[in-house]
Amino acid sequence: MRDILDIITSRRSVKRFQPQFVDWEKISRVLEAARHAPSSGNLQNWKFILVMEPEKKQKIAEAAYDQHDIALAAALIVVCGEAEKAERYYGEHGSIYTIENCAAAAQNMLLEAHSLGLGSLWVGAFSEEDVRAACGIPEEAQPLAIVAIGYAAETPEKPPKFPLENLVYFGSWRNRSKDPAKYMVDIASILERRAQNVKEMAQNIITTEK
């Protein structure tokens, strides 16, 4: 089994697809991956519209500001969020949580597709109104992403990524550690001492009660 970090780091955004059919077993695994994504309060307030018909894929490609190459993908999956469900529990934050939930589901799709030897592309630029019209999406749902799935017709190079030391702060903003391993050892020591103190306090209580 491949390590998940290897899958994450080797995945690429594929913009050109082969006009080749992908069987239901693989498509369903991609959708299963989305279904098991985390969501706020486990609300799972998403729906996935699977589009495989050539004419409808073309309409969605046009709605995505004429990104015609995605029409060649075997499938387009429109990820829709149901913000009202989240807003019942989280008020105004519900719409943000819905976006986050659907983003997690979309990322799971990309990773599972890659693990199956498929190419994928996360499309975020599109006319919401036109996608609604193409897929008959009601007002209570909002299209938040389009995920194109298919066999890649290209192998994109690895894009540059910032090094870890440029991205990680320790404990507070802009606080960088010259020795992250030592920082982790220090934190582990602190936690170990606290755990020991709690254990001793509990033992003292038990002894006193006796």
KAQUIGI-V464611 format. One record per residue. N is the residue number from 0. RES is the residue in three letters. OMEGA is omega in whole degrees, 0 to 359 (none if undefined). BURIAL is + if it has 24 or more other ideal C-beta (glycine too) atoms within 12 Angstrom, else -. Layout:
n,res,omega,burial
N,RES,OMEGA,BURIAL
N,RES,OMEGA,BURIAL
This chain:
n,res,omega,burial
0,MET,180,-
1,ARG,175,-
2,ASP,184,-
3,ILE,180,-
4,LEU,176,-
5,ASP,178,-
6,ILE,180,-
7,ILE,186,-
8,THR,181,-
9,SER,178,-
10,ARG,178,+
11,ARG,173,+
12,SER,184,+
13,VAL,181,+
14,LYS,179,+
15,ARG,185,+
16,PHE,172,+
17,GLN,177,-
18,PRO,187,-
19,GLN,182,-
20,PHE,173,-
21,VAL,186,+
22,ASP,185,-
23,TRP,181,-
24,GLU,180,-
25,LYS,178,+
26,ILE,182,+
27,SER,177,-
28,ARG,176,+
29,VAL,178,+
30,LEU,176,+
31,GLU,178,-
32,ALA,178,+
33,ALA,182,+
34,ARG,183,+
35,HIS,177,-
36,ALA,175,+
37,PRO,176,-
38,SER,182,+
39,SER,180,+
40,GLY,184,-
41,ASN,182,-
42,LEU,181,+
43,GLN,186,+
44,ASN,178,+
45,TRP,171,+
46,LYS,183,+
47,PHE,179,+
48,ILE,180,+
49,LEU,182,+
50,VAL,179,+
51,MET,180,+
52,GLU,183,-
53,PRO,182,-
54,GLU,181,-
55,LYS,176,+
56,LYS,179,+
57,GLN,178,-
58,LYS,180,+
59,ILE,177,+
60,ALA,177,+
61,GLU,178,-
62,ALA,178,+
63,ALA,177,+
64,TYR,174,-
65,ASP,171,-
66,GLN,190,+
67,HIS,182,-
68,ASP,183,+
69,ILE,178,+
70,ALA,178,+
71,LEU,177,+
72,ALA,181,+
73,ALA,183,+
74,ALA,170,+
75,LEU,180,+
76,ILE,179,+
77,VAL,181,+
78,VAL,183,+
79,CYS,178,+
80,GLY,177,+
81,GLU,188,+
82,ALA,184,+
83,GLU,179,-
84,LYS,180,+
85,ALA,181,+
86,GLU,176,-
87,ARG,184,-
88,TYR,189,-
89,TYR,178,-
90,GLY,185,-
91,GLU,179,-
92,HIS,183,-
93,GLY,181,+
94,SER,178,+
95,ILE,180,-
96,TYR,180,+
97,THR,176,+
98,ILE,180,+
99,GLU,180,+
100,ASN,182,+
101,CYS,176,+
102,ALA,178,+
103,ALA,179,+
104,ALA,180,+
105,ALA,179,+
106,GLN,177,+
107,ASN,178,+
108,MET,182,+
109,LEU,183,+
110,LEU,179,+
111,GLU,178,+
112,ALA,180,+
113,HIS,180,+
114,SER,180,+
115,LEU,180,+
116,GLY,180,-
117,LEU,172,+
118,GLY,181,+
119,SER,178,+
120,LEU,175,+
121,TRP,179,+
122,VAL,180,+
123,GLY,181,-
124,ALA,179,-
125,PHE,175,+
126,SER,181,-
127,GLU,181,+
128,GLU,182,-
129,ASP,177,+
130,VAL,176,+
131,ARG,183,+
132,ALA,183,-
133,ALA,186,+
134,CYS,179,+
135,GLY,183,-
136,ILE,182,+
137,PRO,184,-
138,GLU,183,-
139,GLU,177,-
140,ALA,182,+
141,GLN,175,+
142,PRO,185,+
143,LEU,180,+
144,ALA,172,+
145,ILE,178,+
146,VAL,178,+
147,ALA,183,+
148,ILE,177,+
149,GLY,177,+
150,TYR,185,+
151,ALA,174,+
152,ALA,180,-
153,GLU,175,-
154,THR,183,-
155,PRO,176,-
156,GLU,179,-
157,LYS,179,-
158,PRO,179,-
159,PRO,178,-
160,LYS,177,-
161,PHE,176,-
162,PRO,185,-
163,LEU,183,-
164,GLU,176,-
165,ASN,189,-
166,LEU,188,-
167,VAL,171,-
168,TYR,183,-
169,PHE,174,-
170,GLY,180,-
171,SER,184,-
172,TRP,178,-
173,ARG,177,-
174,ASN,180,-
175,ARG,179,-
176,SER,177,-
177,LYS,182,-
178,ASP,182,-
179,PRO,181,-
180,ALA,178,-
181,LYS,178,-
182,TYR,181,-
183,MET,178,-
184,VAL,179,-
185,ASP,179,-
186,ILE,179,-
187,ALA,180,-
188,SER,178,-
189,ILE,181,-
190,LEU,180,-
191,GLU,179,-
192,ARG,180,-
193,ARG,179,-
194,ALA,179,-
195,GLN,178,-
196,ASN,179,-
197,VAL,180,-
198,LYS,179,-
199,GLU,178,-
200,MET,179,-
201,ALA,179,-
202,GLN,179,-
203,ASN,179,-
204,ILE,180,-
205,ILE,181,-
206,THR,180,-
207,THR,181,-
208,GLU,179,-
209,LYS,none,-
